[in-house]
Amino acid sequence: MGGLRARSERAELGRLLEHASPRSPLAIRRGADGIVGRGEALRLTFRGAGRFADAAAAWREVAAAAEVDDAVGVPGSGLVAFGAFAFDDASAAESVLVVPRLVVGRRGDDEWITRIGAEGDDDLPMHETAIDEVRVGLADGAIGRKRYRAIVAEAVARIRAGEAEKLVVARDRVGALPEGGDVRSVIVGLGRRYPDAVAYAVDGLVGASPETLVAAHRGHFFSRVLAGTAARGATPALDAEIAEALATGDKDLREHRFAADSAIEVLRAIAPDASASEPFPLRLPNLWHLATDITGTLGARSTLDVLALLHPTAAVAGTPREASLRIIRELEGIDRGRYAGPVGWVDGEGGGEWVIALRGAEIAADGAIRAFAGAGVVAGSDPEAELAETAVKLRPITDALADPLP
């Protein structure tokens, strides 16, 4: 490993996604800003319980050996890798860091292109292609509606028996990408509908996440914890009532505190100056979430080091962590793959932006699509209500696949 050269220079780009591969795009975007990659200068793969630590060590080695010429100097310029990690230690899914040969980026008024390769590599030229629509419908997968209600009921029984305090259980929907389907259109559809979320596409994992696991630049970090959910109201008055009920309701506050407290505990252990906001209702286009923001200083630590400690949060697994993971495996009976795992990018200094892979789907090499959505279950949870919550959470990817360019 090592020996990469990365050169960033300012450029005029047009539409970022038109620079990405139609079938296997690399992209992390929030609104008009973000980075998009094409090609592979380097691909690192990891599995098992040590995947985050192994990735952090391997990336340090790559970054230390790299020669970087960065005339732009903003988050996302210079040497970067896109990454996606499996949810479960026992997952058969591969965790990856992919260094593209070409990266285009935009942050505010800054636009740039980065070319990355080993010594002697020819530069990959910029190449723009128009984005075509792809339309896909989804059907119930291994966990249909009836089975999901039964899983939630069993999760409630396990919690009341004292085996856990909170469990996040998920269900899946499946489909098939048409041959030659342009995955970039799905990212466009997600971005248009959910401009405040982070739209992501890494190694077949595609979605739009509202939950920032950790974002860091020059040692300062931000993290947002989401847990507790309600559908938006049909009128402004009803919407306001729903937000108020979410912020004061016992069930949602208990669910949220499990997730927020676990994240704060981890982050304060590595960043004693970490401070957290009070929980607040966060408005998204189709639902409300309870949110807590955490900020602080990481110093020399890499965002990959933080992932090793934070994942999985109680927002996607439960409390306590090990017991919840064991029960989830038993109840769901399937491999989540990279659903609810970290997805994002890391730079040569260890900074970057990582979100939780939510509101999305995995698209396999053969075109098979599998989308997941989960709900947090506590002692007072109702199976029908939790099923309805997963339906709301599936809407972003379902709509983007069915009508990708609204």
C-alpha positions as CSV (number, residue, x, y, z in Angstrom):
1,M,0.0,0.0,0.0
2,G,1.0,3.6,-0.3
3,G,2.6,5.7,-3.0
4,L,-0.5,7.6,-4.0
5,R,-0.3,11.0,-5.5
6,A,-3.3,13.4,-5.0
7,R,-3.5,16.8,-6.8
8,S,-6.4,19.2,-6.2
9,E,-7.0,22.3,-8.3
10,R,-9.9,24.7,-8.8
11,A,-12.2,24.0,-11.7
12,E,-15.7,24.8,-13.1
13,L,-17.8,21.7,-12.7
14,G,-21.4,22.0,-13.7
15,R,-23.6,19.2,-12.2
16,L,-21.4,17.1,-9.8
17,L,-23.2,13.8,-10.4
18,E,-22.7,13.9,-14.1
19,H,-19.0,13.2,-13.4
20,A,-19.9,9.9,-11.6
21,S,-20.3,6.4,-13.0
22,P,-23.9,5.7,-13.9
23,R,-23.9,2.2,-12.5
24,S,-21.6,2.5,-9.6
25,P,-21.4,6.2,-8.5
26,L,-19.4,7.4,-5.5
27,A,-21.0,10.5,-3.9
28,I,-21.6,12.2,-0.6
29,R,-23.8,15.3,-1.0
30,R,-25.8,17.7,1.1
31,G,-27.8,20.1,-1.1
32,A,-25.5,21.5,-3.8
33,D,-22.3,20.8,-1.8
34,G,-20.4,17.5,-1.7
35,I,-17.8,15.3,-3.4
36,V,-18.3,12.8,-6.2
37,G,-15.7,10.2,-7.3
38,R,-15.1,8.0,-10.3
39,G,-12.7,5.1,-10.9
40,E,-10.6,3.3,-8.3
41,A,-7.0,4.2,-7.4
42,L,-7.1,2.0,-4.4
43,R,-9.7,-0.3,-2.7
44,L,-9.2,-1.6,0.9
45,T,-11.6,-4.2,2.3
46,F,-12.3,-5.3,5.9
47,R,-14.4,-7.8,7.8
48,G,-15.4,-8.7,11.3
49,A,-15.1,-7.1,14.7
50,G,-11.8,-5.3,13.9
51,R,-13.0,-3.7,10.7
52,F,-12.9,-0.1,12.0
53,A,-9.6,-0.4,13.7
54,D,-8.1,-2.2,10.7
55,A,-9.5,0.5,8.4
56,A,-8.0,3.3,10.6
57,A,-4.6,1.6,10.6
58,A,-4.6,0.9,6.9
59,W,-5.7,4.5,6.1
60,R,-3.0,6.0,8.3
61,E,-0.4,4.0,6.3
62,V,-1.9,5.1,3.0
63,A,-2.1,8.7,4.0
64,A,1.5,8.7,5.4
65,A,2.9,7.4,2.2
66,A,0.9,9.7,-0.1
67,E,2.1,12.8,-1.9
68,V,-0.5,15.5,-1.7
69,D,-0.7,18.8,-3.6
70,D,-3.8,20.6,-2.5
71,A,-4.2,24.1,-3.8
72,V,-7.9,24.3,-2.5
73,G,-7.6,23.4,1.2
74,V,-11.3,22.8,2.0
75,P,-13.0,19.8,3.5
76,G,-13.1,17.1,0.8
77,S,-10.1,18.3,-1.3
78,G,-6.8,16.5,-1.3
79,L,-6.5,12.8,-0.6
80,V,-9.9,11.2,0.2
81,A,-11.5,7.8,0.4
82,F,-15.2,6.9,0.3
83,G,-16.3,4.2,2.8
84,A,-19.1,2.0,3.8
85,F,-19.1,-0.5,6.7
86,A,-21.2,-3.5,7.7
87,F,-23.6,-3.1,10.5
88,D,-22.8,-6.3,12.4
89,D,-19.5,-7.8,13.4
90,A,-20.8,-11.1,12.2
91,S,-22.1,-9.8,8.8
92,A,-21.0,-11.4,5.6
93,A,-21.0,-8.0,4.0
94,E,-17.7,-6.4,3.0
95,S,-16.6,-3.1,4.5
96,V,-14.7,-0.9,2.1
97,L,-12.6,2.2,1.7
98,V,-12.4,3.3,-1.9
99,V,-10.0,5.9,-3.2
100,P,-11.3,7.2,-6.5
101,R,-9.0,8.2,-9.4
102,L,-10.9,11.4,-9.9
103,V,-12.9,13.4,-7.4
104,V,-14.9,16.6,-8.1
105,G,-16.2,18.7,-5.2
106,R,-18.1,21.8,-4.3
107,R,-18.4,23.6,-1.0
108,G,-20.0,27.0,-1.1
109,D,-18.2,29.0,-3.8
110,D,-15.3,26.6,-4.0
111,E,-15.2,24.0,-6.8
112,W,-12.3,21.7,-7.5
113,I,-11.1,18.5,-9.1
114,T,-8.7,16.0,-7.5
115,R,-6.8,13.4,-9.5
116,I,-5.4,10.5,-7.5
117,G,-3.1,7.7,-8.6
118,A,0.1,5.8,-8.2
119,E,3.3,7.1,-9.8
120,G,3.1,6.6,-13.6
121,D,-0.7,6.4,-13.7
122,D,-2.3,8.3,-16.5
123,D,-4.8,11.0,-15.3
124,L,-8.4,9.9,-15.6
125,P,-10.0,12.7,-17.7
126,M,-13.2,14.5,-16.7
127,H,-16.2,12.9,-18.4
128,E,-19.7,14.1,-18.1
129,T,-22.7,12.0,-19.0
130,A,-26.4,12.9,-18.8
131,I,-28.4,11.3,-16.0
132,D,-31.2,8.9,-17.1
133,E,-34.3,7.9,-15.1
134,V,-34.6,4.5,-13.7
135,R,-37.9,3.3,-12.2
136,V,-38.1,0.4,-9.8
137,G,-41.0,-0.9,-7.5
138,L,-40.3,-2.6,-4.2
139,A,-42.0,-5.6,-2.7
140,D,-41.9,-7.2,0.8
141,G,-38.6,-9.1,1.4
142,A,-37.8,-11.6,4.1
143,I,-39.6,-9.6,6.8
144,G,-43.1,-8.7,5.6
145,R,-45.7,-6.7,7.5
146,K,-47.2,-9.6,9.4
147,R,-43.8,-11.0,10.5
148,Y,-42.6,-7.5,11.4
149,R,-45.6,-7.0,13.8
150,A,-44.7,-10.3,15.4
151,I,-41.1,-9.3,15.8
152,V,-42.0,-6.0,17.5
153,A,-44.4,-7.9,19.9
154,E,-41.6,-10.3,20.7
155,A,-39.2,-7.4,21.2
156,V,-41.6,-5.8,23.7
157,A,-41.8,-9.0,25.6
158,R,-38.0,-9.3,25.7
159,I,-37.8,-5.8,27.1
160,R,-40.5,-6.4,29.7
161,A,-38.6,-9.5,30.7
162,G,-35.6,-7.3,31.4
163,E,-33.4,-8.6,28.6
164,A,-32.9,-5.1,27.2
165,E,-34.2,-1.5,27.6
166,K,-34.5,-0.6,23.9
167,L,-34.4,-2.7,20.7
168,V,-34.3,-1.4,17.1
169,V,-35.8,-3.9,14.8
170,A,-36.0,-3.6,11.0
171,R,-37.8,-5.0,8.0
172,D,-36.8,-5.1,4.3
173,R,-38.2,-4.5,0.9
174,V,-36.7,-5.8,-2.3
175,G,-36.6,-5.1,-6.1
176,A,-34.3,-5.3,-9.1
177,L,-32.5,-2.6,-11.0
178,P,-33.0,-2.8,-14.8
179,E,-29.9,-3.7,-16.9
180,G,-28.0,-0.5,-17.5
181,G,-30.0,1.4,-14.9
182,D,-28.6,4.8,-13.9
183,V,-28.2,4.8,-10.1
184,R,-27.4,8.5,-10.2
185,S,-31.0,9.4,-10.8
186,V,-31.9,7.8,-7.4
187,I,-29.4,10.2,-5.7
188,V,-30.9,13.2,-7.6
189,G,-34.4,12.2,-6.5
190,L,-33.3,11.8,-2.9
191,G,-31.4,15.1,-2.9
192,R,-34.4,17.0,-4.4
193,R,-36.8,15.6,-1.8
194,Y,-34.5,15.8,1.2
195,P,-32.0,18.6,0.6
196,D,-31.0,18.8,4.3
197,A,-30.1,15.1,4.5
198,V,-26.8,13.6,3.3
199,A,-27.3,11.8,0.0
200,Y,-24.8,9.0,-0.3
201,A,-23.7,6.4,-2.9
202,V,-20.8,4.2,-2.0
203,D,-20.1,0.7,-3.4
204,G,-23.8,0.0,-4.2
205,L,-25.1,1.5,-0.9
206,V,-27.5,4.4,-1.8
207,G,-29.7,6.6,0.3
208,A,-30.3,9.9,2.1
209,S,-29.4,10.0,5.8
210,P,-30.6,12.6,8.3
211,E,-28.2,11.3,11.0
212,T,-24.6,12.5,11.2
213,L,-22.5,10.0,13.1
214,V,-19.4,12.2,13.1
215,A,-18.2,15.0,11.0
216,A,-14.7,16.5,11.7
217,H,-12.4,19.1,10.2
218,R,-9.1,20.2,11.7
219,G,-9.8,18.4,15.0
220,H,-13.3,19.8,15.7
221,F,-16.3,17.4,15.4
222,F,-20.1,17.4,15.2
223,S,-22.5,14.6,15.8
224,R,-26.3,14.4,15.6
225,V,-28.3,11.7,17.4
226,L,-31.8,11.0,16.1
227,A,-34.3,8.8,18.0
228,G,-38.0,9.2,18.5
229,T,-40.2,9.7,15.4
230,A,-43.6,11.1,14.3
231,A,-45.2,11.6,10.9
232,R,-45.7,15.2,9.8
233,G,-49.1,16.8,10.2
234,A,-51.5,17.6,7.3
235,T,-51.9,21.3,8.5
236,P,-49.5,23.7,10.2
237,A,-51.5,23.6,13.4
238,L,-51.6,19.8,13.5
239,D,-47.9,19.7,12.6
240,A,-47.0,22.0,15.5
241,E,-49.1,19.8,17.9
242,I,-47.2,16.7,16.7
243,A,-43.8,18.3,17.2
244,E,-44.8,19.4,20.7
245,A,-46.2,15.9,21.6
246,L,-43.0,14.3,20.3
247,A,-40.8,16.6,22.4
248,T,-42.8,15.9,25.6
249,G,-44.0,12.3,25.1
250,D,-42.6,9.8,27.6
251,K,-42.2,6.9,25.1
252,D,-40.2,9.0,22.5
253,L,-38.2,10.9,25.1
254,R,-37.1,7.6,26.8
255,E,-36.2,6.1,23.4
256,H,-34.2,9.2,22.5
257,R,-32.4,9.4,25.8
258,F,-31.1,5.9,25.4
259,A,-29.5,6.8,22.1
260,A,-28.3,10.3,23.1
261,D,-26.8,9.2,26.4
262,S,-24.8,6.3,24.8
263,A,-23.3,8.6,22.2
264,I,-22.5,11.4,24.7
265,E,-20.8,8.8,27.0
266,V,-18.6,7.5,24.2
267,L,-17.7,11.0,22.8
268,R,-16.8,12.5,26.2
269,A,-14.5,9.6,26.9
270,I,-12.4,10.7,23.9
271,A,-13.2,14.4,23.9
272,P,-13.7,15.6,27.5
273,D,-14.9,19.0,26.2
274,A,-17.8,17.5,24.3
275,S,-21.1,19.3,24.9
276,A,-24.6,18.3,24.0
277,S,-27.8,20.3,23.2
278,E,-31.1,19.6,24.8
279,P,-33.3,17.3,22.7
280,F,-35.2,19.2,20.1
281,P,-37.8,18.4,17.3
282,L,-36.0,18.2,13.9
283,R,-38.3,18.8,11.0
284,L,-37.8,16.7,7.9
285,P,-40.0,16.7,4.8
286,N,-42.0,13.7,5.8
287,L,-41.5,13.3,9.5
288,W,-40.3,14.7,12.8
289,H,-37.3,13.4,14.8
290,L,-36.1,14.1,18.3
291,A,-32.5,15.3,17.9
292,T,-29.5,16.0,20.1
293,D,-26.4,17.7,18.7
294,I,-22.9,17.1,20.2
295,T,-19.8,19.1,19.5
296,G,-16.2,19.0,20.7
297,T,-12.6,18.5,19.9
298,L,-11.1,15.3,18.6
299,G,-7.5,16.4,18.4
300,A,-5.3,14.0,16.4
301,R,-7.9,11.2,16.4
302,S,-9.3,10.0,13.0
303,T,-13.0,9.9,12.3
304,L,-12.4,6.2,11.7
305,D,-11.2,5.8,15.3
306,V,-14.5,7.4,16.4
307,L,-16.6,5.0,14.3
308,A,-14.9,2.1,16.1
309,L,-16.3,3.5,19.4
310,L,-19.6,4.9,18.4
311,H,-21.0,2.2,16.2
312,P,-23.6,0.9,16.6
313,T,-25.4,3.6,18.5
314,A,-28.5,2.9,20.5
315,A,-30.4,4.7,17.7
316,V,-29.9,1.8,15.4
317,A,-29.2,-1.2,17.7
318,G,-30.6,-0.7,21.2
319,T,-29.5,-0.6,24.9
320,P,-27.5,-2.3,26.2
321,R,-25.4,-2.7,23.1
322,E,-24.3,-6.3,23.2
323,A,-27.6,-7.7,24.4
324,S,-29.6,-5.7,21.8
325,L,-27.3,-7.0,19.0
326,R,-27.8,-10.6,20.1
327,I,-31.6,-10.2,20.3
328,I,-31.8,-8.4,16.9
329,R,-30.0,-11.3,15.3
330,E,-32.4,-13.8,16.8
331,L,-35.6,-11.8,16.0
332,E,-34.7,-10.6,12.5
333,G,-32.9,-13.8,11.4
334,I,-31.2,-12.1,8.4
335,D,-28.0,-10.2,7.7
336,R,-28.6,-6.5,7.6
337,G,-25.5,-6.0,5.4
338,R,-24.4,-2.4,5.5
339,Y,-27.9,-1.0,6.4
340,A,-27.5,1.2,9.5
341,G,-23.7,1.0,9.3
342,P,-21.4,4.1,8.8
343,V,-21.1,5.5,5.3
344,G,-19.1,8.6,4.3
345,W,-15.6,9.8,3.5
346,V,-12.3,10.4,5.2
347,D,-9.4,12.6,4.2
348,G,-5.7,12.2,4.7
349,E,-5.7,13.9,8.1
350,G,-8.5,11.7,9.4
351,G,-11.2,14.3,9.1
352,G,-14.3,13.7,7.0
353,E,-18.1,13.1,7.3
354,W,-19.8,9.9,8.3
355,V,-23.6,9.3,8.5
356,I,-25.6,6.3,9.4
357,A,-26.8,4.4,6.3
358,L,-30.5,5.0,6.7
359,R,-33.4,5.8,4.3
360,G,-31.7,3.8,1.6
361,A,-30.9,0.5,-0.1
362,E,-28.1,-1.8,-1.2
363,I,-27.8,-2.5,-4.9
364,A,-25.8,-5.6,-5.6
365,A,-23.6,-6.2,-8.6
366,D,-26.4,-8.3,-10.2
367,G,-28.9,-5.5,-9.7
368,A,-30.7,-7.0,-6.7
369,I,-32.0,-4.2,-4.4
370,R,-32.7,-4.5,-0.7
371,A,-34.0,-1.6,1.3
372,F,-34.4,-1.6,5.1
373,A,-36.1,0.6,7.7
374,G,-36.3,0.1,11.4
375,A,-38.1,1.4,14.5
376,G,-37.0,1.8,18.1
377,V,-39.0,-0.5,20.4
378,V,-39.4,0.2,24.2
379,A,-41.7,-1.3,26.8
380,G,-44.7,0.8,25.7
381,S,-44.3,0.2,21.9
382,D,-47.3,-0.9,19.7
383,P,-46.5,-3.2,16.8
384,E,-48.9,-1.4,14.4
385,A,-47.5,2.0,15.2
386,E,-43.9,0.7,14.7
387,L,-44.9,-0.8,11.4
388,A,-46.3,2.6,10.3
389,E,-43.1,4.3,11.4
390,T,-41.1,1.9,9.1
391,A,-43.4,2.8,6.2
392,V,-42.6,6.5,6.7
393,K,-38.9,5.8,6.8
394,L,-39.1,3.7,3.7
395,R,-40.7,6.5,1.7
396,P,-37.5,8.3,0.7
397,I,-35.9,5.4,-1.1
398,T,-39.2,4.0,-2.3
399,D,-40.2,7.3,-3.9
400,A,-36.7,8.0,-5.3
401,L,-36.8,4.6,-7.1
402,A,-40.4,4.9,-8.3
403,D,-40.1,8.5,-9.4
404,P,-36.4,9.3,-9.4
405,L,-36.5,12.8,-11.1
406,P,-39.6,14.5,-9.5
